[in-house]
C-alpha cells in the first residue's frame, strides 16, 4: 500500500494514527497541495486532488480518511471499529462530528488567522467558534464518564479527535475544560499520536517561520 498524504494535514494525521496503532507496513509520498506543480502532478494520480489517499498494490485508490481507516481496520489489531451494530454506529457518529465540527472549525480558525485582518471572513470565524464551543460542551460531558471518545478503548473516533485537538491548542485553547484536557494528555501519550506530532513538527516550524517573516 502507498499513502499519499501530508504530515500537517489533519485528515492525513487521522489515517497515520490508525496505521501506526496497527503497526501496518506502507509506502508513502508527501504531497504539498500548496505548490501548484505538486498539486497538478498529484491530480494525475487522484483527480480530485485531496489527501490522504491510499493506493493499493493493484493501483486501486481509496480516498477519504474514514473510508481508509475502515478499509485497513480488519488487517491487524487493535480493532478500531468494533462492537454490535449500534456501538459501531456510535463510533462512526463521533468520527463524523469530530471531522465536521471540530476539525473543520479548527482548521478554519487556523487559516483565517494566517490572513491579514482585512482579508478575514468574520462570518466563517464566528461559525467556526460556535461549532468548537458546541463540540467542547459535548466532549466535556461525554469524557466525564469515560476515558476515550466511545468508552474504555481507543477507537476510530479518537483517531478523528486527535488532529483537531492538536491544532486547537493554538487557536481554540481548551485548558478550562478539565475532561478534554485530561483526554488530550491521554491521547498525546500514545506512541502513534506522538509520532504524528514529531513528523509534523519540522514542516510546521518552517511554515510558521515563513508566516512570521
N, C-alpha and C positions, 0 to 999 in steps of 0.2 A: 504494500500500500504506500501511496505517496500523499502527503498532506501539503496543500498549498495554503499558506497562512501568513500572518504577521504577528510577531511576539507581543505587540502593543494593542492588537485588536481584541476587544472584549470577547467576541464570539470565537476567535481563534483560541484564546485562553481557556474558554469553556471546554473546547474539544481536547486541547492539550492536557488539561487536568484529568479528564476521563481516560485518555490514553496512558498517562503516567500512573494513574491509580491502578490500571490493569497491567502495566509493565509490557505493553504491546510494542513490537518492533515495527517501525515505519520509516520510510524516507520522507524528506521534507524539502520544501522550497519556499523561501521567504518572498512574498510579493509586496512590493511597495506601490500601493494604489495612488499615492500622491505624485508619482512620477509618470508622466504621460506615456513615455515609451514602454515602461514596465507594465503599465495598465493595458496598453494596446497588445503587447505580447501575451499577457495572461488571458486576454479575451479570445485569443486563438485556441486556448485550452478550454476555457469556460466563458461563453459569450456574454453572460450577464455580468461577469467581472466581479463577483462578490466572493469574499473569503469568510470562513475557510471552505475548502472543497477537498474531498478525499477522492483520489483516483485509485481504482483497483488495478490489479495486475493485467486484466484484460482491457484496460482503458476506460471502463465504465466509471462515470462520475457520480459521486454522492455529495451534493451540496447541502447547505443549511445545517447549523450546528446541532440542533436537537435530533435531526434525522441521522446525522453522523454518529452521535452518541448511541442512538437506538440501534444502529447497524452494528457497531462494534461491541455492544453490551454482551451478546452471547459468546464472544470469542474468548473471554477469560474472566476469572474472578478478580475483584469483587463485583457482584451484580449491582448495577446502579438503578435498574428499574425492576422492582420485584413486588411480590405480594399478590393478593387477589385482584380482580378487575377494578374494584373500587379504589384500592390503595394505589394501583398503578395510575389510575385517573388522577388521583390527588397529587402524585409525583409530577405528572405532566402538567397539571394546572399550575403548580408553583414554578415549574420550569418556565412556562409561558409568561406568567405575571412578572417574574424576575427579569425576563428578557425585555418585555414590552414596557414595563412601568418603572423599573429600577435602572436597568442597564441603559436603555434608550434615553431616559431622562438625564442620567448622569453624563452620558456622552454629549447630549445637547448642551448641558451647562459647561462642560469642558471645552467644546469647540466655540461656543458663544463667548466664553471668557478669553479666548485667544484673539478675538477680533477687537478692533478699536471700538470704544463705546458707541460711537456714532453709527457703526455698522451692525450692532447687536439688534436682535429681534426681541423686544420686551414681551411680546405675547408668547413666543416659544419658551422664553425663560420662565415666565410665570406658570405656564402649563407644566413644564418640567419640574418646577419646585412643588407644585401641587401633587403630581404623581409621586415624587420622592417622599413627601410628608405623609401621604396616604400609605405608601408601602412601609415606611418606618413604623407607623402606628400598627399596621397589620403584623409586621415581623416581630415587633416588640412583644405583642400579645402572644403570638404563636411560640416564640422562643422562650417565653417564660414558663412553658410547660414541657419543653423537650430540648435536647442539646443541638439537634440538627433540624433542617427545614421540615422534614417529614417524620421526625421521631428520633430514635436512638442511633440510627445508622447514617453514614454519609452516602448520599444518593445523587441522581442526576440533578435534582433541584438545587443541591449545594454547589455542583459544578457551575450552575447558572448564576447563583447568587454571588459567588466569589469575585468574578471580574468587576461587577458593578460596585461592590463594596471597596475594591482595591482603589478605584478612581474616586469614589465618593469621599474617601478620607480627605481629599484635596478640595473638592468643590461642594460637598454637602456633608460636613462632619456629623458624625452620629454619636459622639462621646457621651452626650447626655442620655442616650438610650442604653441602659446598662446591659440589657439582654442581647441587643445587637452587638454591642462592644465585646461581650464575652464570647459570643458566637464567632465574631471576626478573629478573635485570638485563637479559638479552636481551629478555624479554617487555616490561618497563617501557619500553624504548627504542623500541618500536613506536608510531607515532602513534595507531593505533587503540586501543591499550590506555591510553596516556597520556590520550587524550580521554575515555575512560570514567571514569578516575580524577578528572579535572577536573570532570566533570559530577556525580559523586557527592559530591565534597568539601563543597559548601555544606550539603547535606542531612545528611551525617554529622556535620558540625560542630554543626549545630543539634540533632541527636538526642543527641549526647554531652553537649552543654551542658545539655539538659533532664534527662538522666540524672544528671549531677553535682549539679544543683540539688535 
